[in-house]
Amino acid sequence: KGADKANVVAVRLFDDFRGQGVPEGQKSLAVEVTLQPGEKSYDEAELKAIAERITTAAAKLGAVLRG
């Protein structure tokens, strides 16, 4: 939500883990984000910028990026 909707064509949750290594009351979610470029392929800088906007939007919802 609010993270580069023009570029994101699909988001899929592929893992929902709770247990050892995850703090009590929290869960670890893994998502796959599919991007669709418009007129040309993305370059590395564009991909990094899109990823930053997505992680910033997730952080506003309380998400913490691991690793």
WOKALIN-V747661 format. One record per run of one state. SS is the DSSP state (H for helix, E for strand, - for the rest). FROM is the first residue (numbers start at 0). LEN is the number of residues. Records with the same first field share a line. If there is no record, write none. Layout:
# WOKALIN-V747661
SS=FROM-LEN, FROM-LEN
This chain:
# WOKALIN-V747661
-=0-7, 17-10, 35-8, 60-7
E=7-10, 27-8
H=43-17
